[in-house]
Every structure is written in C-alpha cells, then in structure tokens.
Amino acid sequence: MSIRRIESGPRMSQAVIHGHTVYLAGQVGAPGESVAAQTKAILAAIDQLLAKAGSAKSKILQAIIWLDDMANFAEMNAVWDAWVDPANTPARATGEAKLAGPEYKVEIIVTAALD
C-alpha cells in the first residue's frame, strides 16, 4: 500500500496518506493570538490540508485537541462548534498540555477518511 506525504520537510510532513486514511500533523495558530484566533487559524489550515489530501471535515474520524489551559475550553469550543460538521462529528478528546512554547494556546491533530 502506498504512502503519500503532503508538505514534507526534514522533520515532518503536514499530512500523510496511507490507504484510505489521512493523518494530519498537529496544527497550531499564530503565536500570541487569542485562543479563538488560534483555533480559527488551525481549523482553516485543517480544511486546506484535508482538501489537498482529497478529504474534508465531514470525513474526520478523530480529533485530539491540546489546550495550554483547560480554562480556555469554552472559548475553543465556541469556534469548534461553529466549524465542525454537525451531521458528522468526529470522536474527540481534549486535554491540557504544555505546548511547544508559551505563545501557543491550542494544537489540534486530526485523522480523516478519504472515502
């Protein structure tokens, strides 16, 4: 079974397709922006990467969301709820983690189907 990589670099690829599954790298927004602004930017990046892979948000199987502080859960969810396809919500987990730097407040990782 072939493997296709999208936006590959020396350390990682932004997306990897294996079989009928698309795996996205963790996406982050602009450093220092609000939780809502970072979440909007992340979801736009996810839309773009899924389109490049031949998928869409309606085909997301799983989402893993990391917040720098669970106090930001409602702010992130307000943006997520406006974006997610309500007829095709994925399995999802949200947790608190120390992200790559203090300027990052949200990181989202998704896995999606191609068909």
C-alpha positions as semicolon CSV with decimal commas, in nm:
position;residue;x (nm);y (nm);z (nm)
1;M;0,000;0,000;0,000
2;S;0,144;0,336;-0,098
3;I;0,219;0,628;0,131
4;R;0,181;0,988;0,012
5;R;0,320;1,283;0,206
6;I;0,197;1,642;0,180
7;E;0,410;1,946;0,266
8;S;0,707;1,736;0,373
9;G;1,011;1,882;0,541
10;P;1,324;1,745;0,701
11;R;1,148;1,688;1,034
12;M;0,787;1,610;0,947
13;S;0,507;1,613;0,693
14;Q;0,192;1,817;0,746
15;A;-0,018;1,526;0,621
16;V;0,042;1,160;0,543
17;I;-0,197;0,944;0,344
18;H;-0,185;0,567;0,384
19;G;-0,456;0,359;0,227
20;H;-0,782;0,547;0,272
21;T;-0,673;0,739;0,582
22;V;-0,526;1,089;0,617
23;Y;-0,317;1,171;0,923
24;L;-0,251;1,539;0,992
25;A;0,035;1,673;1,199
26;G;-0,060;1,886;1,498
27;Q;-0,169;2,228;1,374
28;V;-0,110;2,550;1,568
29;G;-0,218;2,908;1,508
30;A;-0,021;3,232;1,508
31;P;0,186;3,263;1,826
32;G;0,047;3,507;2,079
33;E;-0,303;3,532;1,928
34;S;-0,613;3,461;2,137
35;V;-0,746;3,109;2,181
36;A;-1,032;3,189;1,942
37;A;-0,799;3,336;1,677
38;Q;-0,557;3,044;1,702
39;T;-0,843;2,793;1,680
40;K;-0,987;2,964;1,370
41;A;-0,645;2,961;1,202
42;I;-0,591;2,596;1,291
43;L;-0,929;2,490;1,155
44;A;-0,864;2,681;0,831
45;A;-0,529;2,500;0,798
46;I;-0,703;2,167;0,860
47;D;-0,957;2,248;0,586
48;Q;-0,672;2,327;0,343
49;L;-0,469;2,017;0,424
50;L;-0,770;1,789;0,401
51;A;-0,859;1,941;0,063
52;K;-0,503;1,880;-0,063
53;A;-0,537;1,519;0,051
54;G;-0,877;1,477;-0,116
55;S;-1,079;1,473;0,205
56;A;-1,294;1,718;0,403
57;K;-1,402;1,798;0,759
58;S;-1,712;1,580;0,714
59;K;-1,475;1,283;0,691
60;I;-1,279;1,350;1,010
61;L;-1,269;1,033;1,217
62;Q;-1,087;1,161;1,524
63;A;-0,968;1,493;1,665
64;I;-0,724;1,539;1,951
65;I;-0,714;1,889;2,094
66;W;-0,447;2,018;2,329
67;L;-0,503;2,340;2,524
68;D;-0,240;2,520;2,727
69;D;-0,505;2,573;2,995
70;M;-0,841;2,399;3,033
71;A;-0,981;2,737;3,136
72;N;-0,981;2,806;2,758
73;F;-1,210;2,510;2,682
74;A;-1,527;2,716;2,627
75;E;-1,352;2,972;2,404
76;M;-1,203;2,699;2,185
77;N;-1,535;2,508;2,176
78;A;-1,725;2,815;2,055
79;V;-1,504;2,825;1,744
80;W;-1,503;2,445;1,703
81;D;-1,882;2,421;1,729
82;A;-1,927;2,685;1,457
83;W;-1,686;2,494;1,227
84;V;-1,750;2,122;1,278
85;D;-1,998;1,943;1,051
86;P;-2,286;1,875;1,295
87;A;-2,402;1,575;1,092
88;N;-2,054;1,417;1,102
89;T;-1,890;1,496;1,434
90;P;-1,569;1,301;1,497
91;A;-1,457;1,114;1,802
92;R;-1,274;1,379;2,005
93;A;-1,055;1,421;2,309
94;T;-0,939;1,746;2,466
95;G;-0,664;1,777;2,723
96;E;-0,430;2,025;2,881
97;A;-0,064;2,015;2,786
98;K;0,247;2,225;2,783
99;L;0,273;2,315;2,414
100;A;0,587;2,391;2,208
101;G;0,607;2,742;2,353
102;P;0,404;2,963;2,588
103;E;0,278;3,167;2,292
104;Y;0,080;2,866;2,166
105;K;-0,257;2,808;2,327
106;V;-0,415;2,539;2,106
107;E;-0,293;2,244;1,899
108;I;-0,527;2,018;1,702
109;I;-0,448;1,682;1,544
110;V;-0,697;1,508;1,314
111;T;-0,729;1,178;1,133
112;A;-0,972;1,159;0,840
113;A;-1,101;0,914;0,582
114;L;-1,057;0,960;0,208
115;D;-1,387;0,797;0,110
